[in-house]
Amino acid sequence: MNNTISILDENFDIIKLKEETIRHKTVQTFALNYFAHRTLEKNGLEHELGDQYLTKEDKTFIDDKSIDITTNWYNQDSLKPFLMYQGVNLGSLIELELFHYILSVYIKAISIFRIIEKENPKTIITSTNVDEFVKTICNTKNIKIISLQKPKTDSMYFDTINVKYNIGPIPISIKLSKNNYLKIKNIFDNITKSFFGLNSINLKHQKSVLLLDFNPVSYKTLLKELSKLDKNILLLNQRRPAIWNLKSIQIVKSTKCIILNLNDFEKYERNRIKMETIKLGENLTKMFELDDVFESIFTVQSYSLWNSIKNTFTKTCISRFTESLRRMTLLEHLFEGFDISVILEWAETAQEEKEILNLSKRKEIPSVLLQHGMLANSPPWDKFSRFLAHFSSPFMSDKQAVWGELTKSFALNHNHQEKDILISGSPRHDEFFHFSKATKDNGRILFTTTGASGVFAEGSTSDVHIKFENFVREVCRVSKKLGRQLIIKPHPQPDSINNMLELIKEIDDKIPIVLETDLKDLISSCELLITFNNSTTALESIILNKPTISLQIEKWAEESQIAKMNAVLSITKEQDIEDGIKKMLSNAELKNEINLNSKKFLEQYLSNHGCASQVLTKILDTF
């Protein structure tokens, strides 16, 4: 027991904390997450990790409660009537983003509950986004509370966008609000379409294939094959621009793709959108007056979290639902303007894709989900697949194009119908199989850094993030010790999840960081690839016949097929990293054994090597 404790999340004021710590002399400090831990560590303040107080049962409760709230709140009888638009419950469209938020809130809330339960303090200094929840507990337990947190609205996962690129050798990450990013994207789209003659042509009576948020550079071969069909190839990219550099412009022009922008249809529906937005706003205002309903939804033990999250939840719903209303109205014009025979998408759990798929079902336009990356197929992921478009849950899409037999088998074992599972292979990897650039071992090590999964409670704790950081530091240390040039290729995650630029600058600012590049060239130029948790770059390394290490910082990663088949060298302990790297660089017998295993895995995991685009094009042409 400690008379005074402080409980902090990532937003605390370090100056105020120091002042209160001095005033109370002996204070036991708890960091609720990795980011609070990092700030305290940098300022030399002793602390404990608050989420270490979570039991296995707590983590299961957090997962189940977060899933239940995310997928059921909008179907409450008292709330559902306020949320319907064009026959769609708007609450169902934001499950992906909302789940991440609810999960983080419940991890903090249960951690706080356990800390108070164990420490039984007389005074709590708190600075968290759930301070109102803490006050409620303190009032019932007669604990004095000192809140350092000013009321604020939290940032949601998609509220900000990190734009990352290299200026020469210098990596740059610019943080933009979602609204500002979309404004810049819209201006850029209009300028490039006009300047390079990419304005859409209305060919209403010619069948069209609609592609959602595809990267033309990554899917160059697929676009080339699709362009041979007697159909329009439509690109609707609502998040990332379809054209952003010379290469993407050349691909779009040569394949005669039509770039679509929903803003082009706004002039037809401006008044309707305005009126419907006013009506929606009135409905949501009435809905959010039902505090008793929301208080009963967001509970921990007998305490409600609603007062802590009300501002963020309300603001997010109003913002996201208004966006959906506008897009769904404009999509009607898009579907009327083209004879769309099939929709191809790869991220159907995203808000924008859900809007389109709801409309396509109403218009009886078939849709195909294309597998986009290596799927985590171990049991812990099953109950979260609804948010990830994995095969443990039903899909919105009518058919699913998978990379190979292993994924098909997994889908069939999870009650999917064989007629709906189409083996296409991976179109974006066709060029990898035809890549023949001659390279020689140059001693370089490529480190592709994918952070902690963050999808469930176990993969979101401070321990996992710290383990990731320590593994990164150790790889940097070993590479330097061995005299090998290390190249960092970070995963394109937001800095709020995995800020590799900051971490590498702290470790060694001379280590080159590559943000945008041709992965084929980068991987082939290295002697060894190291990644985390069997990321898709491990598969790409195998295709290019490179020795591959996967640092398994989460238990589920050890259960994935690529690890179980020993197609990569799996390392689970920090102290084994140096020995593992040395062996993969110099032990010919081990490299040969893993190489043989990787070829077996590749045959089972990927079908249609080098010709997946042709196969998928034939599939799409049947619609």
C-alpha positions as CSV (number, residue, x, y, z in Angstrom):
1,M,0.0,0.0,0.0
2,N,1.2,3.5,-0.9
3,N,-0.6,6.6,0.5
4,T,-0.3,8.5,-2.7
5,I,-0.1,7.2,-6.3
6,S,-0.2,8.8,-9.7
7,I,-1.9,7.2,-12.7
8,L,-0.9,8.6,-16.1
9,D,-1.7,8.1,-19.8
10,E,0.1,9.6,-22.8
11,N,-1.3,13.1,-22.4
12,F,0.0,14.1,-19.0
13,D,1.7,17.4,-18.2
14,I,5.2,16.6,-17.0
15,I,5.7,19.9,-15.2
16,K,2.4,19.6,-13.2
17,L,3.3,16.0,-12.4
18,K,6.7,17.0,-10.9
19,E,5.1,19.8,-8.9
20,E,2.5,17.4,-7.4
21,T,5.2,14.8,-6.8
22,I,7.3,17.3,-4.8
23,R,4.3,18.4,-2.8
24,H,3.4,14.8,-1.8
25,K,7.0,13.7,-1.3
26,T,6.5,9.9,-1.8
27,V,4.4,9.0,-4.8
28,Q,4.2,5.7,-6.6
29,T,3.7,6.4,-10.3
30,F,1.9,4.1,-12.9
31,A,2.1,4.5,-16.6
32,L,-1.1,3.2,-18.3
33,N,0.5,2.6,-21.7
34,Y,3.8,2.5,-23.5
35,F,3.7,6.1,-24.6
36,A,3.3,7.3,-21.0
37,H,6.1,5.0,-20.0
38,R,8.4,6.5,-22.7
39,T,7.8,10.0,-21.5
40,L,8.4,9.1,-17.9
41,E,11.5,7.2,-18.9
42,K,12.9,10.1,-20.9
43,N,12.4,12.4,-17.9
44,G,14.1,10.0,-15.5
45,L,11.0,9.4,-13.4
46,E,10.6,6.0,-11.7
47,H,7.4,4.2,-12.5
48,E,5.6,1.0,-12.9
49,L,3.6,-0.3,-15.8
50,G,-0.1,-0.1,-15.0
51,D,-1.2,-2.8,-17.4
52,Q,1.0,-5.3,-15.7
53,Y,-1.7,-5.5,-13.1
54,L,-4.1,-7.1,-15.7
55,T,-4.7,-10.8,-15.3
56,K,-5.3,-13.2,-18.2
57,E,-9.0,-13.1,-17.3
58,D,-9.0,-9.3,-17.4
59,K,-7.6,-9.3,-20.9
60,T,-10.2,-11.8,-22.1
61,F,-12.9,-9.6,-20.5
62,I,-11.5,-6.5,-22.2
63,D,-11.4,-8.2,-25.6
64,D,-15.0,-9.6,-25.3
65,K,-16.4,-6.4,-23.9
66,S,-14.8,-4.3,-26.6
67,I,-16.1,-6.6,-29.3
68,D,-19.6,-6.7,-27.8
69,I,-19.9,-2.9,-27.5
70,T,-18.5,-2.2,-30.9
71,T,-20.8,-4.6,-32.7
72,N,-24.0,-4.2,-30.7
73,W,-24.4,-0.6,-29.4
74,Y,-26.0,0.7,-32.6
75,N,-28.6,-2.1,-32.6
76,Q,-30.1,-1.1,-29.3
77,D,-33.8,-0.6,-29.8
78,S,-33.7,2.9,-28.3
79,L,-30.8,4.0,-30.6
80,K,-31.2,2.2,-33.9
81,P,-34.0,4.5,-35.2
82,F,-31.7,7.5,-35.1
83,L,-29.0,5.8,-37.1
84,M,-30.7,4.5,-40.2
85,Y,-29.9,6.1,-43.6
86,Q,-30.8,4.5,-47.0
87,G,-31.5,1.2,-45.1
88,V,-28.0,1.2,-43.5
89,N,-27.3,1.5,-39.8
90,L,-24.6,4.1,-39.8
91,G,-23.1,2.6,-36.6
92,S,-22.1,-0.5,-38.4
93,L,-19.8,1.4,-40.7
94,I,-17.3,2.5,-38.1
95,E,-16.7,-0.8,-36.3
96,L,-13.0,-0.9,-37.3
97,E,-12.1,2.5,-35.9
98,L,-14.4,2.3,-32.9
99,F,-13.0,-1.1,-31.8
100,H,-9.5,0.3,-31.5
101,Y,-10.7,3.2,-29.3
102,I,-13.0,1.1,-27.1
103,L,-10.2,-1.5,-26.6
104,S,-7.7,1.2,-25.5
105,V,-10.3,2.8,-23.1
106,Y,-11.1,-0.6,-21.4
107,I,-7.4,-1.5,-21.0
108,K,-6.9,1.8,-19.1
109,A,-10.1,1.4,-17.1
110,I,-9.5,-2.1,-15.9
111,S,-5.8,-1.3,-15.2
112,I,-6.9,1.6,-13.0
113,F,-9.4,-0.6,-11.3
114,R,-6.8,-3.2,-10.5
115,I,-4.2,-0.7,-9.4
116,I,-6.6,0.9,-6.9
117,E,-7.8,-2.5,-5.7
118,K,-4.2,-3.6,-5.0
119,E,-2.6,-0.4,-3.7
120,N,-5.6,0.9,-1.7
121,P,-4.3,4.5,-1.8
122,K,-5.6,7.5,0.2
123,T,-4.8,10.0,-2.6
124,I,-4.6,9.6,-6.4
125,I,-2.9,12.1,-8.7
126,T,-4.4,11.3,-12.1
127,S,-4.0,12.6,-15.7
128,T,-5.9,10.3,-18.1
129,N,-8.6,10.5,-20.6
130,V,-10.8,8.5,-18.2
131,D,-10.5,10.9,-15.2
132,E,-14.2,11.1,-14.7
133,F,-14.3,7.3,-14.3
134,V,-11.5,7.6,-11.7
135,K,-13.4,10.3,-9.8
136,T,-16.5,8.0,-9.6
137,I,-14.4,5.2,-8.1
138,C,-12.7,7.6,-5.7
139,N,-16.0,9.0,-4.5
140,T,-17.3,5.6,-3.6
141,K,-14.1,4.6,-1.9
142,N,-13.5,7.9,-0.1
143,I,-10.1,8.5,-1.9
144,K,-8.9,12.0,-2.5
145,I,-8.3,12.7,-6.2
146,I,-6.1,15.4,-7.8
147,S,-6.8,15.6,-11.5
148,L,-4.2,17.2,-13.7
149,Q,-6.1,16.5,-16.9
150,K,-8.0,19.3,-18.5
151,P,-11.2,18.0,-20.3
152,K,-10.4,17.3,-23.9
153,T,-11.6,15.2,-26.8
154,D,-9.4,12.3,-27.7
155,S,-8.0,11.7,-31.1
156,M,-9.4,8.7,-32.9
157,Y,-7.3,6.3,-35.1
158,F,-8.3,8.0,-38.4
159,D,-8.4,11.6,-37.1
160,T,-4.8,12.1,-38.2
161,I,-2.8,11.0,-41.2
162,N,1.0,10.6,-41.3
163,V,2.4,11.4,-44.7
164,K,5.9,9.8,-44.9
165,Y,8.5,10.2,-47.6
166,N,12.2,10.7,-48.1
167,I,13.9,13.9,-49.2
168,G,17.1,12.5,-50.4
169,P,18.4,10.4,-47.5
170,I,16.3,12.3,-44.9
171,P,13.1,10.6,-43.8
172,I,10.2,12.9,-43.2
173,S,6.9,12.3,-41.4
174,I,4.2,15.0,-41.5
175,K,1.1,14.8,-39.4
176,L,-2.1,16.1,-40.9
177,S,-5.6,16.2,-39.7
178,K,-7.9,13.9,-41.7
179,N,-9.8,16.9,-43.1
180,N,-6.7,18.8,-44.2
181,Y,-5.3,15.6,-45.7
182,L,-8.5,15.0,-47.8
183,K,-8.5,18.7,-48.9
184,I,-5.0,18.4,-50.1
185,K,-5.7,15.0,-51.7
186,N,-8.7,16.5,-53.6
187,I,-6.7,19.5,-54.9
188,F,-3.8,17.2,-55.9
189,D,-6.2,14.7,-57.7
190,N,-7.9,17.5,-59.7
191,I,-4.6,19.1,-60.7
192,T,-3.0,15.8,-61.8
193,K,-6.1,14.6,-63.6
194,S,-6.4,17.8,-65.5
195,F,-2.7,18.3,-66.3
196,F,-2.1,14.8,-67.5
197,G,-5.4,14.3,-69.2
198,L,-6.8,11.8,-66.8
199,N,-10.3,13.2,-66.5
200,S,-13.0,10.5,-66.5
201,I,-15.0,9.8,-69.6
202,N,-18.6,8.7,-69.1
203,L,-19.0,5.4,-71.0
204,K,-22.3,4.4,-69.4
205,H,-23.1,1.6,-71.8
206,Q,-19.8,-0.1,-71.6
207,K,-19.3,-2.5,-68.7
208,S,-16.9,-1.5,-66.0
209,V,-14.7,-3.0,-63.3
210,L,-14.6,-0.8,-60.2
211,L,-11.4,-1.0,-58.1
212,L,-11.4,0.4,-54.6
213,D,-8.3,2.1,-53.2
214,F,-5.7,0.2,-55.3
215,N,-2.1,1.3,-55.6
216,P,-1.4,1.4,-59.3
217,V,2.4,0.9,-58.8
218,S,1.9,-2.2,-56.6
219,Y,-0.8,-3.6,-59.0
220,K,0.8,-2.5,-62.2
221,T,0.5,-6.0,-63.8
222,L,-3.1,-6.5,-62.8
223,L,-4.1,-3.1,-64.3
224,K,-2.2,-4.0,-67.5
225,E,-4.1,-7.3,-67.7
226,L,-7.5,-5.7,-67.0
227,S,-6.8,-3.0,-69.6
228,K,-7.0,-5.8,-72.2
229,L,-10.6,-6.4,-71.5
230,D,-13.4,-4.6,-73.3
231,K,-14.4,-2.8,-70.1
232,N,-13.8,0.4,-68.3
233,I,-11.3,0.1,-65.5
234,L,-12.4,2.5,-62.8
235,L,-10.2,3.5,-59.8
236,L,-11.9,5.0,-56.8
237,N,-9.3,5.9,-54.2
238,Q,-10.9,7.6,-51.3
239,R,-7.9,7.4,-48.9
240,R,-4.6,7.4,-50.8
241,P,-4.3,9.2,-54.1
242,A,-4.3,6.9,-57.2
243,I,-1.6,9.1,-58.7
244,W,1.2,10.7,-56.7
245,N,4.4,10.3,-58.7
246,L,5.6,9.9,-62.3
247,K,5.5,6.1,-62.2
248,S,1.8,6.0,-61.1
249,I,0.9,8.5,-63.7
250,Q,2.5,6.5,-66.5
251,I,0.8,3.3,-65.3
252,V,-2.7,4.9,-65.1
253,K,-2.2,6.5,-68.6
254,S,-0.9,3.4,-70.3
255,T,-3.7,1.2,-68.8
256,K,-6.3,3.8,-69.6
257,C,-7.8,3.7,-66.1
258,I,-10.5,6.2,-65.3
259,I,-9.8,8.0,-62.0
260,L,-13.0,8.7,-60.1
261,N,-13.6,11.3,-57.4
262,L,-16.9,11.5,-55.6
263,N,-16.5,15.3,-55.3
264,D,-17.2,15.5,-59.0
265,F,-20.8,14.4,-58.3
266,E,-21.5,16.9,-55.5
267,K,-23.0,19.6,-57.7
268,Y,-25.9,17.3,-58.4
269,E,-26.7,16.6,-54.8
270,R,-25.5,19.6,-52.8
271,N,-29.0,20.7,-51.6
272,R,-30.1,17.1,-50.7
273,I,-26.9,16.5,-48.8
274,K,-27.4,19.7,-46.9
275,M,-31.0,18.8,-45.9
276,E,-30.2,15.2,-45.0
277,T,-27.2,16.4,-42.9
278,I,-29.4,18.7,-40.9
279,K,-31.9,15.9,-40.3
280,L,-29.1,13.5,-39.3
281,G,-27.7,16.1,-36.9
282,E,-31.1,16.6,-35.2
283,N,-31.5,12.8,-34.8
284,L,-28.0,12.4,-33.3
285,T,-28.6,15.3,-30.9
286,K,-31.7,13.5,-29.7
287,M,-29.9,10.2,-29.5
288,F,-27.0,11.5,-27.4
289,E,-29.5,12.9,-24.9
290,L,-30.2,9.3,-23.8
291,D,-27.4,9.3,-21.3
292,D,-28.9,6.5,-19.3
293,V,-28.7,4.1,-22.3
294,F,-25.1,4.9,-23.0
295,E,-24.2,4.8,-19.3
296,S,-25.5,1.2,-19.2
297,I,-23.5,0.2,-22.4
298,F,-20.1,1.5,-21.3
299,T,-19.6,0.0,-17.8
300,V,-16.7,-1.5,-15.8
301,Q,-17.9,-3.5,-12.8
302,S,-20.7,-1.2,-11.5
303,Y,-19.0,2.0,-12.8
304,S,-19.9,3.8,-16.0
305,L,-17.3,5.1,-18.4
306,W,-19.8,7.2,-20.4
307,N,-18.9,10.6,-18.8
308,S,-15.2,10.0,-19.7
309,I,-15.8,9.1,-23.3
310,K,-19.0,11.0,-24.2
311,N,-17.3,14.0,-25.9
312,T,-15.0,11.8,-28.0
313,F,-17.7,9.3,-28.9
314,T,-20.3,11.9,-29.8
315,K,-17.9,14.0,-31.9
316,T,-16.7,10.9,-33.7
317,C,-20.1,9.6,-34.5
318,I,-21.4,13.0,-35.8
319,S,-18.3,13.4,-37.9
320,R,-18.1,9.9,-39.4
321,F,-21.8,9.6,-39.9
322,T,-22.0,12.9,-41.7
323,E,-19.1,11.8,-44.0
324,S,-21.0,8.5,-44.7
325,L,-24.2,10.3,-45.5
326,R,-22.4,12.5,-48.0
327,R,-20.5,9.7,-49.7
328,M,-23.5,7.3,-49.8
329,T,-25.5,10.0,-51.5
330,L,-22.8,10.7,-54.1
331,L,-22.2,7.0,-54.7
332,E,-25.7,6.8,-56.1
333,H,-24.5,9.0,-59.0
334,L,-21.4,7.0,-59.6
335,F,-23.4,3.8,-59.9
336,E,-25.9,5.4,-62.2
337,G,-23.1,6.8,-64.4
338,F,-21.4,3.5,-65.1
339,D,-22.5,-0.1,-65.8
340,I,-20.4,-1.7,-63.1
341,S,-20.2,-5.5,-63.6
342,V,-18.0,-6.2,-60.6
343,I,-16.3,-4.5,-57.7
344,L,-12.8,-5.5,-56.6
345,E,-11.7,-4.5,-53.1
346,W,-9.1,-5.5,-50.4
347,A,-10.2,-3.7,-47.2
348,E,-13.9,-4.3,-46.8
349,T,-13.9,-3.6,-43.0
350,A,-13.1,0.1,-43.7
351,Q,-15.9,2.7,-43.5
352,E,-15.6,3.7,-47.2
353,E,-15.7,0.1,-48.5
354,K,-18.7,-0.8,-46.2
355,E,-20.7,2.1,-47.7
356,I,-20.0,0.9,-51.3
357,L,-20.7,-2.7,-50.5
358,N,-24.0,-1.9,-48.9
359,L,-25.1,0.0,-52.0
360,S,-23.7,-2.7,-54.4
361,K,-25.8,-5.4,-52.6
362,R,-28.9,-3.3,-53.0
363,K,-28.2,-2.9,-56.7
364,E,-27.1,-6.6,-57.0
365,I,-23.6,-5.8,-58.2
366,P,-21.2,-8.6,-57.3
367,S,-18.1,-7.9,-55.3
368,V,-14.8,-9.7,-54.8
369,L,-12.4,-9.3,-51.9
370,L,-8.8,-9.8,-52.8
371,Q,-6.5,-11.1,-50.1
372,H,-4.0,-8.3,-49.5
373,G,-1.4,-9.6,-47.1
374,M,-0.2,-12.6,-45.0
375,L,-3.1,-13.4,-42.8
376,A,-2.6,-14.2,-39.1
377,N,-4.4,-17.6,-39.0
378,S,-3.7,-18.7,-35.4
379,P,-6.7,-19.1,-33.0
380,P,-6.2,-15.8,-30.9
381,W,-7.2,-13.9,-34.0
382,D,-10.5,-15.7,-34.7
383,K,-12.9,-13.5,-32.7
384,F,-11.3,-10.3,-34.1
385,S,-11.6,-11.2,-37.8
386,R,-14.8,-9.2,-38.2
387,F,-12.6,-6.1,-38.0
388,L,-9.8,-7.4,-40.2
389,A,-11.5,-9.3,-43.1
390,H,-9.9,-12.6,-42.0
391,F,-11.7,-15.8,-42.7
392,S,-13.0,-16.6,-39.2
393,S,-16.1,-14.4,-39.9
394,P,-18.6,-13.9,-42.7
395,F,-17.8,-11.4,-45.4
396,M,-19.8,-8.6,-47.0
397,S,-18.2,-9.4,-50.4
398,D,-19.8,-12.1,-52.5
399,K,-16.6,-13.8,-53.4
400,Q,-13.1,-13.9,-52.0
401,A,-9.9,-14.2,-54.2
402,V,-7.2,-15.8,-52.0
403,W,-3.5,-16.3,-52.5
404,G,-3.3,-20.1,-52.3
405,E,-4.4,-23.4,-50.9
406,L,-3.5,-22.7,-47.2
407,T,-5.8,-19.7,-47.0
408,K,-8.5,-21.6,-48.9
409,S,-8.3,-24.5,-46.5
410,F,-8.4,-22.1,-43.5
411,A,-11.6,-20.5,-45.0
412,L,-13.3,-23.8,-45.5
413,N,-12.5,-24.9,-42.0
414,H,-14.3,-21.7,-40.8
415,N,-17.6,-22.5,-42.6
416,H,-17.0,-20.5,-45.8
417,Q,-18.5,-22.0,-49.0
418,E,-16.1,-23.5,-51.5
419,K,-18.0,-21.8,-54.4
420,D,-17.1,-18.4,-52.9
421,I,-13.4,-19.0,-52.4
422,L,-11.4,-18.3,-55.6
423,I,-7.7,-19.1,-55.8
424,S,-6.0,-16.3,-57.7
425,G,-2.6,-16.0,-56.3
426,S,-1.2,-12.6,-55.4
427,P,-1.3,-10.1,-58.3
428,R,0.9,-7.6,-56.6
429,H,3.7,-10.2,-56.3
430,D,3.7,-11.2,-60.0
431,E,6.7,-8.8,-60.7
432,F,8.6,-10.4,-57.8
433,F,8.6,-13.8,-59.6
434,H,9.8,-12.1,-62.8
435,F,12.4,-10.0,-61.1
436,S,15.9,-11.0,-62.2
437,K,18.1,-8.1,-61.2
438,A,21.6,-9.6,-60.6
439,T,22.8,-8.8,-57.1
440,K,25.7,-9.9,-55.0
441,D,26.0,-10.2,-51.3
442,N,27.0,-6.8,-50.0
443,G,26.7,-7.3,-46.3
444,R,23.5,-5.2,-46.0
445,I,20.8,-6.2,-43.6
446,L,17.2,-5.0,-44.4
447,F,15.1,-4.5,-41.3
448,T,11.4,-4.2,-42.0
449,T,9.8,-3.0,-38.7
450,T,6.2,-3.9,-38.1
451,G,5.2,-3.1,-34.5
452,A,3.0,-4.8,-32.0
453,S,-0.3,-6.0,-33.4
454,G,-2.4,-3.9,-31.1
455,V,-5.6,-5.7,-32.1
456,F,-6.4,-7.3,-28.8
457,A,-5.5,-6.6,-25.2
458,E,-2.6,-9.1,-25.0
459,G,-1.0,-7.4,-28.1
460,S,-1.6,-3.9,-26.8
461,T,0.2,-3.9,-23.5
462,S,3.3,-1.9,-22.6
463,D,5.3,-5.1,-22.3
464,V,4.8,-5.9,-26.0
465,H,5.8,-2.4,-27.1
466,I,8.9,-2.5,-24.9
467,K,9.8,-5.9,-26.2
468,F,9.5,-4.5,-29.8
469,E,11.7,-1.5,-28.9
470,N,14.3,-3.7,-27.2
471,F,14.5,-6.1,-30.2
472,V,15.0,-3.1,-32.5
473,R,17.8,-1.8,-30.3
474,E,19.4,-5.2,-30.3
475,V,19.3,-5.7,-34.1
476,C,20.9,-2.2,-34.4
477,R,23.6,-3.1,-31.9
478,V,24.4,-6.5,-33.5
479,S,24.5,-5.1,-37.0
480,K,27.0,-2.5,-36.0
481,K,29.1,-5.0,-34.1
482,L,29.2,-7.3,-37.1
483,G,30.2,-4.4,-39.4
484,R,27.0,-4.8,-41.5
485,Q,25.1,-1.9,-42.9
486,L,21.6,-1.9,-41.6
487,I,18.7,-0.4,-43.6
488,I,15.4,0.3,-41.9
489,K,12.1,0.0,-43.9
490,P,9.3,0.9,-41.4
491,H,5.8,-0.3,-41.8
492,P,3.5,2.5,-42.9
493,Q,1.8,2.7,-39.6
494,P,0.8,6.0,-37.9
495,D,3.5,7.5,-35.6
496,S,1.0,7.2,-32.8
497,I,1.3,3.4,-33.1
498,N,4.9,2.9,-34.1
499,N,7.2,5.9,-34.4
500,M,10.3,4.3,-35.9
501,L,11.8,7.6,-37.1
502,E,12.0,8.8,-33.5
503,L,13.3,5.5,-32.2
504,I,16.0,5.1,-34.8
505,K,17.1,8.7,-34.4
506,E,17.5,8.0,-30.7
507,I,19.4,4.8,-31.3
508,D,21.7,5.9,-34.1
509,D,20.7,8.7,-36.5
510,K,23.2,7.5,-39.1
511,I,21.1,4.4,-39.8
512,P,19.4,5.0,-43.2
513,I,15.6,4.8,-43.1
514,V,13.7,4.2,-46.4
515,L,10.0,5.1,-46.5
516,E,9.0,4.9,-50.2
517,T,10.8,2.6,-52.5
518,D,10.6,-0.4,-54.8
519,L,10.7,-3.3,-52.4
520,K,12.0,-5.7,-55.0
521,D,15.1,-3.6,-55.5
522,L,15.5,-3.0,-51.8
523,I,15.2,-6.7,-50.8
524,S,17.3,-8.0,-53.6
525,S,20.1,-5.6,-52.6
526,C,20.4,-7.1,-49.1
527,E,22.0,-10.2,-47.8
528,L,19.5,-10.8,-45.1
529,L,16.0,-9.6,-44.2
530,I,14.7,-9.3,-40.6
531,T,11.1,-8.5,-39.8
532,F,8.5,-8.9,-37.0
533,N,5.7,-11.4,-36.5
534,N,5.9,-12.9,-40.0
535,S,4.9,-9.7,-41.9
536,T,4.3,-9.9,-45.6
537,T,7.8,-8.7,-46.3
538,A,8.9,-12.2,-45.0
539,L,7.0,-13.7,-47.9
540,E,8.5,-11.2,-50.4
541,S,12.0,-12.0,-49.1
542,I,11.3,-15.8,-49.6
543,I,10.1,-15.1,-53.2
544,L,13.4,-13.3,-53.9
545,N,15.3,-16.2,-52.3
546,K,16.7,-14.2,-49.4
547,P,17.4,-15.6,-45.9
548,T,14.8,-14.3,-43.6
549,I,14.5,-13.9,-39.8
550,S,11.2,-13.2,-38.1
551,L,11.3,-11.7,-34.6
552,Q,8.2,-13.2,-32.9
553,I,7.4,-10.7,-30.2
554,E,3.9,-12.2,-29.7
555,K,3.0,-15.8,-29.0
556,W,0.4,-16.1,-31.8
557,A,3.2,-15.4,-34.4
558,E,4.9,-18.7,-33.4
559,E,1.7,-20.6,-34.4
560,S,1.5,-19.2,-38.0
561,Q,2.1,-21.6,-40.9
562,I,5.3,-19.8,-42.1
563,A,6.8,-20.3,-38.6
564,K,5.6,-23.8,-38.0
565,M,7.0,-24.9,-41.4
566,N,10.4,-23.3,-40.5
567,A,10.3,-21.2,-43.7
568,V,11.9,-18.4,-41.6
569,L,14.2,-18.4,-38.7
570,S,12.0,-17.5,-35.7
571,I,13.5,-15.7,-32.8
572,T,11.5,-15.2,-29.6
573,K,14.1,-14.0,-27.2
574,E,16.2,-10.8,-27.3
575,Q,19.4,-12.7,-26.2
576,D,19.1,-15.0,-29.2
577,I,19.2,-12.3,-31.8
578,E,22.9,-12.0,-32.2
579,D,23.5,-15.7,-32.6
580,G,20.5,-16.0,-35.0
581,I,21.9,-13.2,-37.3
582,K,25.4,-14.7,-37.2
583,K,24.0,-18.1,-38.2
584,M,21.9,-16.7,-41.0
585,L,24.9,-14.9,-42.4
586,S,27.5,-17.6,-42.2
587,N,25.9,-21.1,-41.6
588,A,25.4,-22.5,-45.1
589,E,23.7,-25.7,-43.7
590,L,21.1,-23.7,-41.8
591,K,20.5,-21.4,-44.7
592,N,20.0,-24.3,-47.1
593,E,17.6,-26.0,-44.7
594,I,15.5,-22.9,-44.3
595,N,15.6,-22.2,-48.0
596,L,14.2,-25.7,-48.8
597,N,11.5,-25.1,-46.1
598,S,10.6,-21.7,-47.6
599,K,10.2,-23.1,-51.1
600,K,7.7,-25.7,-49.7
601,F,5.8,-23.0,-47.8
602,L,5.8,-20.8,-50.9
603,E,4.2,-23.6,-53.0
604,Q,1.4,-24.1,-50.5
605,Y,0.8,-20.5,-49.6
606,L,1.0,-18.8,-53.1
607,S,-0.6,-20.2,-56.3
608,N,-0.1,-19.0,-59.8
609,H,3.5,-17.7,-59.4
610,G,4.0,-14.8,-61.7
611,C,0.6,-15.1,-63.4
612,A,-1.9,-14.2,-60.7
613,S,-2.9,-11.1,-62.5
614,Q,-3.9,-13.1,-65.5
615,V,-5.9,-15.5,-63.4
616,L,-7.7,-12.8,-61.5
617,T,-8.5,-10.9,-64.7
618,K,-10.2,-14.0,-66.1
619,I,-12.2,-14.4,-62.9
620,L,-13.3,-10.8,-63.0
621,D,-14.2,-11.1,-66.7
622,T,-16.8,-13.7,-65.9
623,F,-19.0,-11.2,-64.1
